[in-house]
Amino acid sequence: MEPVWEWQWAYWDEARGCIEVTPVWMTVDEARADWYVYDDPRSQRLDDTRRDRNRHDGPLVEAPRATLTGRASVASARNAAPMACPPS
């Protein structure tokens, strides 16, 4: 299988006033077709993040447990201890 090279991309975020890195990897064709910031001269491909999509292991986050339901997560959030600062 031929490698499908994809990269993370960086762009200038006007609202925050800083450079942001995309949380996803895109090929050049995907970025050109789907990413609204591609034509901006302040966006760039991060060459050191190159990876082969075919050899990548998968998502970096775990899938939710099958036993977790929407009601269970809301109920557990309501019963959780309130957030507070740690004792000093």
Distance bins in CASP14 RR format, pairs under 12 A and 6 or more apart:
PFRMAT RR
TARGET T0000
AUTHOR 0000-0000-0000
RMODE 2
METHOD distances of the structure
MODEL  1
1 52 0 0 0 0 1 0 0 0 0 0 0
1 53 0 0 0 0 0 1 0 0 0 0 0
1 54 1 0 1 0 0 0 0 0 0 0 0
1 55 0 0 0 0 1 0 0 0 0 0 0
2 52 0 0 0 0 1 0 0 0 0 0 0
2 53 0 0 0 0 0 1 0 0 0 0 0
2 54 1 0 0 1 0 0 0 0 0 0 0
2 55 0 0 0 0 0 1 0 0 0 0 0
3 27 0 0 0 0 0 1 0 0 0 0 0
3 50 0 0 0 0 1 0 0 0 0 0 0
3 51 0 0 0 0 1 0 0 0 0 0 0
3 52 1 0 1 0 0 0 0 0 0 0 0
3 53 1 0 0 1 0 0 0 0 0 0 0
3 54 1 0 0 1 0 0 0 0 0 0 0
3 55 1 0 0 1 0 0 0 0 0 0 0
3 56 0 0 0 0 0 1 0 0 0 0 0
4 25 0 0 0 0 0 1 0 0 0 0 0
4 26 0 0 0 0 0 1 0 0 0 0 0
4 27 1 0 0 1 0 0 0 0 0 0 0
4 28 0 0 0 0 0 1 0 0 0 0 0
4 29 0 0 0 0 1 0 0 0 0 0 0
4 30 0 0 0 0 0 1 0 0 0 0 0
4 50 0 0 0 0 0 1 0 0 0 0 0
4 51 0 0 0 0 1 0 0 0 0 0 0
4 52 1 0 0 1 0 0 0 0 0 0 0
4 53 1 0 1 0 0 0 0 0 0 0 0
4 54 1 0 1 0 0 0 0 0 0 0 0
4 55 0 0 0 0 1 0 0 0 0 0 0
4 56 0 0 0 0 1 0 0 0 0 0 0
5 25 0 0 0 0 1 0 0 0 0 0 0
5 26 0 0 0 0 0 1 0 0 0 0 0
5 27 1 0 0 1 0 0 0 0 0 0 0
5 28 0 0 0 0 1 0 0 0 0 0 0
5 29 0 0 0 0 0 1 0 0 0 0 0
5 30 0 0 0 0 0 1 0 0 0 0 0
5 31 0 0 0 0 0 1 0 0 0 0 0
5 45 0 0 0 0 0 1 0 0 0 0 0
5 47 0 0 0 0 0 1 0 0 0 0 0
5 49 0 0 0 0 0 1 0 0 0 0 0
5 50 1 0 1 0 0 0 0 0 0 0 0
5 51 1 0 0 1 0 0 0 0 0 0 0
5 52 1 0 0 1 0 0 0 0 0 0 0
5 53 1 0 0 1 0 0 0 0 0 0 0
5 54 0 0 0 0 1 0 0 0 0 0 0
5 55 0 0 0 0 0 1 0 0 0 0 0
5 56 0 0 0 0 0 1 0 0 0 0 0
6 22 0 0 0 0 0 1 0 0 0 0 0
6 24 0 0 0 0 1 0 0 0 0 0 0
6 25 1 0 1 0 0 0 0 0 0 0 0
6 26 1 0 1 0 0 0 0 0 0 0 0
6 27 1 0 1 0 0 0 0 0 0 0 0
6 28 0 0 0 0 1 0 0 0 0 0 0
6 29 0 0 0 0 1 0 0 0 0 0 0
6 30 1 0 0 1 0 0 0 0 0 0 0
6 31 0 0 0 0 1 0 0 0 0 0 0
6 45 0 0 0 0 1 0 0 0 0 0 0
6 46 0 0 0 0 0 1 0 0 0 0 0
6 47 0 0 0 0 0 1 0 0 0 0 0
6 49 0 0 0 0 1 0 0 0 0 0 0
6 50 1 0 0 1 0 0 0 0 0 0 0
6 51 1 0 0 1 0 0 0 0 0 0 0
6 52 1 0 0 1 0 0 0 0 0 0 0
6 53 1 0 1 0 0 0 0 0 0 0 0
6 54 0 0 0 0 0 1 0 0 0 0 0
6 55 0 0 0 0 0 1 0 0 0 0 0
6 56 0 0 0 0 1 0 0 0 0 0 0
7 21 0 0 0 0 0 1 0 0 0 0 0
7 22 0 0 0 0 1 0 0 0 0 0 0
7 24 0 0 0 0 0 1 0 0 0 0 0
7 25 1 0 0 1 0 0 0 0 0 0 0
7 26 1 0 0 1 0 0 0 0 0 0 0
7 27 1 0 0 1 0 0 0 0 0 0 0
7 28 1 0 0 1 0 0 0 0 0 0 0
7 29 0 0 0 0 0 1 0 0 0 0 0
7 30 0 0 0 0 0 1 0 0 0 0 0
7 31 0 0 0 0 1 0 0 0 0 0 0
7 35 0 0 0 0 0 1 0 0 0 0 0
7 43 0 0 0 0 0 1 0 0 0 0 0
7 44 0 0 0 0 1 0 0 0 0 0 0
7 45 1 0 1 0 0 0 0 0 0 0 0
7 46 1 0 1 0 0 0 0 0 0 0 0
7 47 1 0 0 1 0 0 0 0 0 0 0
7 48 0 0 0 0 1 0 0 0 0 0 0
7 49 1 0 1 0 0 0 0 0 0 0 0
7 50 1 0 1 0 0 0 0 0 0 0 0
7 51 1 0 0 1 0 0 0 0 0 0 0
7 52 0 0 0 0 0 1 0 0 0 0 0
7 53 0 0 0 0 0 1 0 0 0 0 0
8 19 0 0 0 0 0 1 0 0 0 0 0
8 20 0 0 0 0 0 1 0 0 0 0 0
8 21 1 0 1 0 0 0 0 0 0 0 0
8 22 1 0 1 0 0 0 0 0 0 0 0
8 23 0 0 0 0 1 0 0 0 0 0 0
8 24 1 0 0 1 0 0 0 0 0 0 0
8 25 1 0 1 0 0 0 0 0 0 0 0
8 26 0 0 0 0 1 0 0 0 0 0 0
8 27 0 0 0 0 0 1 0 0 0 0 0
8 31 0 0 0 0 0 1 0 0 0 0 0
8 35 0 0 0 0 0 1 0 0 0 0 0
8 43 0 0 0 0 0 1 0 0 0 0 0
8 44 0 0 0 0 0 1 0 0 0 0 0
8 45 0 0 0 0 1 0 0 0 0 0 0
8 46 1 0 1 0 0 0 0 0 0 0 0
8 47 0 0 0 0 1 0 0 0 0 0 0
8 48 0 0 0 0 1 0 0 0 0 0 0
8 49 1 0 1 0 0 0 0 0 0 0 0
8 50 0 0 0 0 1 0 0 0 0 0 0
8 51 0 0 0 0 1 0 0 0 0 0 0
9 19 0 0 0 0 0 1 0 0 0 0 0
9 20 0 0 0 0 1 0 0 0 0 0 0
9 21 1 0 0 1 0 0 0 0 0 0 0
9 22 1 0 1 0 0 0 0 0 0 0 0
9 23 0 0 0 0 0 1 0 0 0 0 0
9 24 0 0 0 0 1 0 0 0 0 0 0
9 25 0 0 0 0 1 0 0 0 0 0 0
9 26 1 0 0 1 0 0 0 0 0 0 0
9 27 0 0 0 0 0 1 0 0 0 0 0
9 28 0 0 0 0 1 0 0 0 0 0 0
9 30 0 0 0 0 0 1 0 0 0 0 0
9 31 1 0 0 1 0 0 0 0 0 0 0
9 32 0 0 0 0 0 1 0 0 0 0 0
9 34 0 0 0 0 0 1 0 0 0 0 0
9 35 1 0 0 1 0 0 0 0 0 0 0
9 36 0 0 0 0 0 1 0 0 0 0 0
9 37 1 0 0 1 0 0 0 0 0 0 0
9 38 0 0 0 0 1 0 0 0 0 0 0
9 40 0 0 0 0 0 1 0 0 0 0 0
9 42 0 0 0 0 0 1 0 0 0 0 0
9 43 1 0 0 1 0 0 0 0 0 0 0
9 44 1 0 0 1 0 0 0 0 0 0 0
9 45 1 0 1 0 0 0 0 0 0 0 0
9 46 1 0 0 1 0 0 0 0 0 0 0
9 47 0 0 0 0 0 1 0 0 0 0 0
9 49 0 0 0 0 1 0 0 0 0 0 0
9 50 0 0 0 0 0 1 0 0 0 0 0
10 18 0 0 0 0 0 1 0 0 0 0 0
10 19 1 0 1 0 0 0 0 0 0 0 0
10 20 1 0 0 1 0 0 0 0 0 0 0
10 21 1 0 1 0 0 0 0 0 0 0 0
10 22 1 0 0 1 0 0 0 0 0 0 0
10 23 0 0 0 0 0 1 0 0 0 0 0
10 26 0 0 0 0 0 1 0 0 0 0 0
10 31 0 0 0 0 0 1 0 0 0 0 0
10 35 0 0 0 0 0 1 0 0 0 0 0
10 37 0 0 0 0 1 0 0 0 0 0 0
10 38 0 0 0 0 0 1 0 0 0 0 0
10 40 0 0 0 0 0 1 0 0 0 0 0
10 42 0 0 0 0 1 0 0 0 0 0 0
10 43 1 0 0 1 0 0 0 0 0 0 0
10 44 1 0 1 0 0 0 0 0 0 0 0
10 45 0 0 0 0 1 0 0 0 0 0 0
10 46 1 0 1 0 0 0 0 0 0 0 0
10 47 0 0 0 0 0 1 0 0 0 0 0
10 48 0 0 0 0 0 1 0 0 0 0 0
10 49 0 0 0 0 1 0 0 0 0 0 0
11 17 0 0 0 0 0 1 0 0 0 0 0
11 18 0 0 0 0 0 1 0 0 0 0 0
11 19 1 0 0 1 0 0 0 0 0 0 0
11 20 1 0 1 0 0 0 0 0 0 0 0
11 21 0 0 0 0 1 0 0 0 0 0 0
11 22 1 0 0 1 0 0 0 0 0 0 0
11 26 0 0 0 0 0 1 0 0 0 0 0
11 31 0 0 0 0 0 1 0 0 0 0 0
11 35 0 0 0 0 1 0 0 0 0 0 0
11 36 0 0 0 0 1 0 0 0 0 0 0
11 37 1 0 1 0 0 0 0 0 0 0 0
11 38 0 0 0 0 1 0 0 0 0 0 0
11 39 0 0 0 0 0 1 0 0 0 0 0
11 40 1 0 0 1 0 0 0 0 0 0 0
11 41 0 0 0 0 0 1 0 0 0 0 0
11 42 1 0 0 1 0 0 0 0 0 0 0
11 43 1 1 0 0 0 0 0 0 0 0 0
11 44 1 0 0 1 0 0 0 0 0 0 0
11 45 0 0 0 0 0 1 0 0 0 0 0
11 46 0 0 0 0 0 1 0 0 0 0 0
12 18 1 0 0 1 0 0 0 0 0 0 0
12 19 1 0 1 0 0 0 0 0 0 0 0
12 20 1 0 0 1 0 0 0 0 0 0 0
12 21 0 0 0 0 0 1 0 0 0 0 0
12 37 0 0 0 0 1 0 0 0 0 0 0
12 40 1 0 0 1 0 0 0 0 0 0 0
12 41 0 0 0 0 1 0 0 0 0 0 0
12 42 1 1 0 0 0 0 0 0 0 0 0
12 43 1 0 0 1 0 0 0 0 0 0 0
12 44 0 0 0 0 1 0 0 0 0 0 0
13 19 1 0 0 1 0 0 0 0 0 0 0
13 20 1 0 1 0 0 0 0 0 0 0 0
13 21 0 0 0 0 0 1 0 0 0 0 0
13 22 0 0 0 0 0 1 0 0 0 0 0
13 37 0 0 0 0 1 0 0 0 0 0 0
13 40 0 0 0 0 0 1 0 0 0 0 0
13 42 0 0 0 0 1 0 0 0 0 0 0
13 43 0 0 0 0 0 1 0 0 0 0 0
14 20 0 0 0 0 0 1 0 0 0 0 0
14 37 0 0 0 0 0 1 0 0 0 0 0
14 40 0 0 0 0 1 0 0 0 0 0 0
14 42 0 0 0 0 1 0 0 0 0 0 0
14 43 0 0 0 0 0 1 0 0 0 0 0
17 42 0 0 0 0 0 1 0 0 0 0 0
18 42 0 0 0 0 0 1 0 0 0 0 0
19 37 0 0 0 0 0 1 0 0 0 0 0
19 40 0 0 0 0 0 1 0 0 0 0 0
19 42 0 0 0 0 1 0 0 0 0 0 0
19 43 0 0 0 0 1 0 0 0 0 0 0
19 44 0 0 0 0 1 0 0 0 0 0 0
19 46 0 0 0 0 0 1 0 0 0 0 0
20 37 0 0 0 0 1 0 0 0 0 0 0
20 42 0 0 0 0 0 1 0 0 0 0 0
20 43 0 0 0 0 1 0 0 0 0 0 0
20 44 0 0 0 0 0 1 0 0 0 0 0
20 46 0 0 0 0 0 1 0 0 0 0 0
21 43 0 0 0 0 0 1 0 0 0 0 0
21 44 0 0 0 0 0 1 0 0 0 0 0
21 45 0 0 0 0 0 1 0 0 0 0 0
21 46 1 0 0 1 0 0 0 0 0 0 0
21 48 0 0 0 0 0 1 0 0 0 0 0
21 49 0 0 0 0 1 0 0 0 0 0 0
22 30 0 0 0 0 0 1 0 0 0 0 0
22 31 0 0 0 0 1 0 0 0 0 0 0
22 34 0 0 0 0 0 1 0 0 0 0 0
22 35 1 0 0 1 0 0 0 0 0 0 0
22 36 0 0 0 0 0 1 0 0 0 0 0
22 37 0 0 0 0 1 0 0 0 0 0 0
22 38 0 0 0 0 0 1 0 0 0 0 0
22 43 0 0 0 0 1 0 0 0 0 0 0
22 44 0 0 0 0 0 1 0 0 0 0 0
22 45 0 0 0 0 0 1 0 0 0 0 0
22 46 0 0 0 0 1 0 0 0 0 0 0
22 49 0 0 0 0 1 0 0 0 0 0 0
23 49 0 0 0 0 0 1 0 0 0 0 0
23 59 0 0 0 0 0 1 0 0 0 0 0
23 60 0 0 0 0 1 0 0 0 0 0 0
23 61 0 0 0 0 0 1 0 0 0 0 0
24 30 0 0 0 0 1 0 0 0 0 0 0
24 31 0 0 0 0 0 1 0 0 0 0 0
24 34 0 0 0 0 0 1 0 0 0 0 0
24 35 0 0 0 0 1 0 0 0 0 0 0
24 49 0 0 0 0 0 1 0 0 0 0 0
24 51 0 0 0 0 0 1 0 0 0 0 0
24 53 0 0 0 0 0 1 0 0 0 0 0
24 56 0 0 0 0 0 1 0 0 0 0 0
24 59 0 0 0 0 0 1 0 0 0 0 0
24 60 0 0 0 0 0 1 0 0 0 0 0
25 31 0 0 0 0 1 0 0 0 0 0 0
25 35 0 0 0 0 0 1 0 0 0 0 0
25 45 0 0 0 0 0 1 0 0 0 0 0
25 46 0 0 0 0 1 0 0 0 0 0 0
25 49 1 0 0 1 0 0 0 0 0 0 0
25 50 0 0 0 0 1 0 0 0 0 0 0
25 51 1 0 0 1 0 0 0 0 0 0 0
25 52 0 0 0 0 0 1 0 0 0 0 0
25 53 1 0 0 1 0 0 0 0 0 0 0
25 56 0 0 0 0 1 0 0 0 0 0 0
25 58 0 0 0 0 0 1 0 0 0 0 0
25 59 0 0 0 0 0 1 0 0 0 0 0
25 60 0 0 0 0 0 1 0 0 0 0 0
26 32 0 0 0 0 1 0 0 0 0 0 0
26 33 0 0 0 0 1 0 0 0 0 0 0
26 34 1 0 0 1 0 0 0 0 0 0 0
26 35 1 0 0 1 0 0 0 0 0 0 0
26 37 0 0 0 0 0 1 0 0 0 0 0
26 38 0 0 0 0 1 0 0 0 0 0 0
26 43 0 0 0 0 0 1 0 0 0 0 0
26 45 0 0 0 0 1 0 0 0 0 0 0
26 46 0 0 0 0 0 1 0 0 0 0 0
26 49 0 0 0 0 0 1 0 0 0 0 0
26 50 0 0 0 0 0 1 0 0 0 0 0
26 51 0 0 0 0 0 1 0 0 0 0 0
26 53 0 0 0 0 1 0 0 0 0 0 0
27 33 0 0 0 0 1 0 0 0 0 0 0
27 34 0 0 0 0 0 1 0 0 0 0 0
27 35 0 0 0 0 0 1 0 0 0 0 0
27 38 0 0 0 0 0 1 0 0 0 0 0
27 45 0 0 0 0 0 1 0 0 0 0 0
27 50 0 0 0 0 0 1 0 0 0 0 0
27 51 0 0 0 0 0 1 0 0 0 0 0
27 52 0 0 0 0 0 1 0 0 0 0 0
27 53 1 0 0 1 0 0 0 0 0 0 0
27 54 0 0 0 0 0 1 0 0 0 0 0
28 34 0 0 0 0 0 1 0 0 0 0 0
28 35 0 0 0 0 0 1 0 0 0 0 0
28 38 0 0 0 0 1 0 0 0 0 0 0
28 44 0 0 0 0 0 1 0 0 0 0 0
28 45 1 0 0 1 0 0 0 0 0 0 0
28 47 0 0 0 0 0 1 0 0 0 0 0
28 50 0 0 0 0 0 1 0 0 0 0 0
29 35 0 0 0 0 0 1 0 0 0 0 0
29 38 0 0 0 0 0 1 0 0 0 0 0
30 38 0 0 0 0 1 0 0 0 0 0 0
30 45 0 0 0 0 0 1 0 0 0 0 0
30 53 0 0 0 0 0 1 0 0 0 0 0
31 37 0 0 0 0 1 0 0 0 0 0 0
31 38 1 0 1 0 0 0 0 0 0 0 0
31 39 0 0 0 0 0 1 0 0 0 0 0
31 40 0 0 0 0 0 1 0 0 0 0 0
31 43 0 0 0 0 1 0 0 0 0 0 0
31 44 0 0 0 0 0 1 0 0 0 0 0
31 45 1 0 0 1 0 0 0 0 0 0 0
31 46 0 0 0 0 0 1 0 0 0 0 0
32 38 1 0 1 0 0 0 0 0 0 0 0
32 39 0 0 0 0 1 0 0 0 0 0 0
32 43 0 0 0 0 0 1 0 0 0 0 0
32 45 0 0 0 0 0 1 0 0 0 0 0
33 39 0 0 0 0 0 1 0 0 0 0 0
35 43 1 0 0 1 0 0 0 0 0 0 0
35 44 0 0 0 0 0 1 0 0 0 0 0
35 45 0 0 0 0 0 1 0 0 0 0 0
36 43 0 0 0 0 1 0 0 0 0 0 0
37 43 1 0 1 0 0 0 0 0 0 0 0
37 44 0 0 0 0 0 1 0 0 0 0 0
37 45 0 0 0 0 0 1 0 0 0 0 0
38 44 0 0 0 0 0 1 0 0 0 0 0
38 45 0 0 0 0 1 0 0 0 0 0 0
49 56 0 0 0 0 0 1 0 0 0 0 0
50 56 0 0 0 0 0 1 0 0 0 0 0
51 57 0 0 0 0 0 1 0 0 0 0 0
51 58 0 0 0 0 0 1 0 0 0 0 0
62 68 0 0 0 0 0 1 0 0 0 0 0
64 70 0 0 0 0 1 0 0 0 0 0 0
64 72 0 0 0 0 0 1 0 0 0 0 0
64 73 0 0 0 0 1 0 0 0 0 0 0
65 72 0 0 0 0 1 0 0 0 0 0 0
65 73 0 0 0 0 0 1 0 0 0 0 0
66 72 0 0 0 0 0 1 0 0 0 0 0
67 73 0 0 0 0 0 1 0 0 0 0 0
68 74 0 0 0 0 0 1 0 0 0 0 0
68 75 0 0 0 0 0 1 0 0 0 0 0
68 76 0 0 0 0 1 0 0 0 0 0 0
68 77 0 0 0 0 0 1 0 0 0 0 0
69 75 0 0 0 0 1 0 0 0 0 0 0
69 76 0 0 0 0 0 1 0 0 0 0 0
70 76 0 0 0 0 1 0 0 0 0 0 0
70 77 0 0 0 0 0 1 0 0 0 0 0
71 77 0 0 0 0 0 1 0 0 0 0 0
71 78 0 0 0 0 0 1 0 0 0 0 0
72 78 0 0 0 0 0 1 0 0 0 0 0
72 79 0 0 0 0 0 1 0 0 0 0 0
73 79 0 0 0 0 0 1 0 0 0 0 0
73 80 0 0 0 0 0 1 0 0 0 0 0
74 80 0 0 0 0 0 1 0 0 0 0 0
77 83 0 0 0 0 0 1 0 0 0 0 0
END
